[in-house]
Amino acid sequence: MNRISSITLLCSTLVGATAVATVGLESDQLILRESFDAAMYDAGRLDQQAPEVTGFDTERGWYVQNFDARIVPDDGLEYEGLPSQPGCLRLTTRNRQFAQTGRLMSAELPADADQLFISYLVRLDDSQRGIIAMNVGREDEVKGPLDFGLSDGQPLLRYQTTGDPESASASETAVAVGETALLVLRVDIDPADGDDDTIRFFVNPESDSEPADDDAVIEVTGRIWHESSEFGSLQLRRQKSVDGELTRTVVDELRIASTYAGLFAE
């Protein structure tokens, strides 16, 4: 089985990560769900908090770099058809550095999974300028080739391997300041003897059925993840385009599932 080892919201590399126990899940269940539930977190700084939630390693807490990352118990993002809890994560930065935060995961994908769905809710509270993106990285927290998010408020899907030119595909659905957006990634995984994987990006899709048309798509030559260690982390990155400008971003309901319906499970 492919082991998912960590989730990173634009964070620095963890050093000396230890092995974690894995939990097998049925294919129609959520593999990971992080709601930043106010009942499970202390209000205030996120760093080193480690509540027991689906899909995460209980021995390692969240790590943070260049963010003021805080749990806000009296706020929370909502989206029709997506179960949610009170509480959310607010990320604040004032400079042009990349900022990041993350936590090791401890879940397994079903061995026969041919699709993977990743989603999160995001709201830009101050400015569209800059980039916020979730990156699918390696087990050792090194940045991976695949990320998706917003660039100056425009949904953007990007894929780039070392030494190769970047492949990018943008959506025409802009996200305004103060608007809650649901960003969903679908990866179609070719069988072991297949040649290509396909990455599809959906912006604000309906919850009751998987959309027939994607907002952006990239055809990957070869496999995105050749082995389980290459699918080891999810990173949410935030980079400002203007120094000194306060930027607050709210994220909520980070989810991974092997079916579209699984993303919207309770």
N, C-alpha and C positions, 0 to 999 in steps of 0.2 A: 504494500500500500504506500501511497505517497504521503509523507508526513508533513503537516503544516507546523512550522516551529515558532513563528513569531509574527506579530503585527506591528508595523511601525507607522506612526503618524509623523512624518517628516522628522526623523530623529537621527542622532549619531549612532555609530556602531557600538554594539554591546561587545565587551571583551570577555573571553573565557566563559562563554555560555555553556551551561551544563546540560546533560541529557535530561529529558523530561518524560514522564509517563504519558502514554497516548490513550485516547478514548475513541473506540470505534463507534461510528454512527450509521444509521440507516440512510439510504440515499435520499429519502423524502424529508429528512430532518434538517434543521439548521446545523451547519458545521461550526459556525461561530456567530455569537450575537453579543454586542456590547452596546448597552443602552445608557451607560453612565447614570444608572439608577441612583437617585438621591438616597434611597433606603440602604444602599450598599456602599456608598462612598461618603467620606467626610467632605464637607464643603471646604473649598479653598484649593490649595496647591495639589496638583495631580501626582507629582513626582514621588515614586516609591509606593504609592497606594496599590494594593493587590487583592481586591475582593474576588470571591469565587464566582466566575461567570462562565457561560458556555464557551468552551474552546480555548481557554487560556491556561497557562501554567500558573499554578497557585503559589509556586515558590519564588517567582520573580515578579516584581512590581513594574509599574510604568516608569520609563526613563524619559528625560526631557532635555533638549538643548536649544537655546536661543529663543525659546517661547516663554511667555508667562502663561502657563497652562493651568487652568482652574476648573474645578467642578462647580457648576452653578445649579443649586438644587431647585430654585424657583423659576427656572426657564426650561425649555425643552422644545425640540422641533417635532412637528406633526406633519403627516402626509396621509391622505385618504387611503384607507385599506392597509396601512402599515401600523401594527401594534407598537405602542410606545409607552415609556414610563417618565415620570417627572425627573428632571435632571438632564444636563448636557455638558459638553466640554467646550469651553471658550479659550481660544488661542489668540494671544495678543503679541504683536511685535512692532518695533519702531524703526528697524533698519533694513538694509537690503540683503542681509545675510539669510541663508537658508535656515529655517527653524524646523525642528522635528521632535516627535515623541513616539514612544512605542512600547510594546510588551510582547514577550514570548508566548506562543500558542502551543497547545498540546492536543490537537485534534487530528483525525485521520480522514482522508477522502476514501470513499468506496473504491475498491480496486478496479471496478468496471466503469467508472465515471467517464463519460465522453464529453461532458460539459461542466463548466464551472461558472458560477454567478457570484459577483462581488458587488456590494452596494454600500452607499452611505448617504446621509442627509447633510447638506451644507447650507449655511447662510452667511453672506457677506454683510457685516453690520456697518462698515464705514466707507469702503471704497472697492470698486471693481479692479483697481490697478494691482498688478502683480499676479502671481501664480499660486494656486493651491492644488495639489495633486496627490492622489494615492498611488504609490509605487509598489509593484510586486517584486520583492527582492529575494536575496539568497538567505540561506539558513544562518550565515554568519553576519547578517544585517547589511551586507554590501548591496548598494543600489542595483536593482535589476533592470531589465530592458523595457519593462512595460509600466506605464502610468496613465492615469486618467483623472481629469478634474476641470478646473476653470483657469483660463488665461485671460486676464482683463475682462472677466465676466463671461467669456465665450467658452463653452464646453469644448474640451480638446482631448483627443486620444493620441498617445505617442508610443512608438516602439523603436528602440535603437540598441543594437548590440555593439560591443567594443570594436572600434575600427570601421564600423559601417555607417553609412548615412542614415539620418533619422527618417522614419516613416511617421507621418502625422496625418490626422483626419479630424477636421473641425465640424462641429454642429452649427447650424444656423439659429439655434434656440438660445438666445442670450439670457443670462440670469442677472436680474437687477439687484441692486443693494436692498437688503431687507427681505428678499424673497427666499423662501425655503425651496431648495431643489433636491430631487432624488436623482442621483447618478448611479447607473447600473452598467456593469461590464459583464459581457458573456464571452467566454472563451470556448470555442469548439475545438476539442482535442482529438486529433487524428489518432487512430489506433497505432500501435507500436511500429507497424510497417508502413504507415502513412507518410506523406511527404510534407504536408502543410497544415498549420493551425490557422484558425480565423478568429479575430478579435472584433466583437461588435459592442457598440456603445449606445445606450439608451438614456435620454434625458426626460425626466418627469413622465415615465410610462404609466399606463393604467395598471392597477394592482390585480384586477380580476383575471387577466389573461396576458400572456407574453405578446408583445407587439410584433406585427408581421414585418414592419420596416424599421431599420436601425437609423439612428441619427448620424453615426459615423462608423466606418469599418476599415480594418487593416487586414490584408492577407499576408501571413507570415510564411516565408520560405523556410521550411524545416520546422522543428519543434520549438515551442516557446520554452518549455522546461524539459530538459533531457533526463533529469534525475530529480529525486525528491529534494535534495539539498538546494536545488536552484529555485524551488518554490518554498522559501522559508520565511519570508517576512512581507508584511504590507506596510508601506511607508506613506504617510500623509505629509507632503512638503508644502511649506509656505515661504515664498520669496516676494519681497516688496520691490516695486520699481522706483520708489521715491524714498530717500533717506528722511528720517524725522517725522514722517507721516504715520500717525497711529493707525494700525490696522487690526481690527478684531474680527475673527472668524469663528463661527459656531459650527460644531460637527456633532452628529448624533446617529444612533442606530447603525453602527458598523456591522455588516452581515456578510457571511459567506454561506453558500448553499450549492448543492449539486443539481437543483431544479429551480426554475423561476418561481414556482409556487412556494418553495421552501424559503425564499427571501422574505415572504410576507407571513410566515408562520408565527404563532404566539410564542 
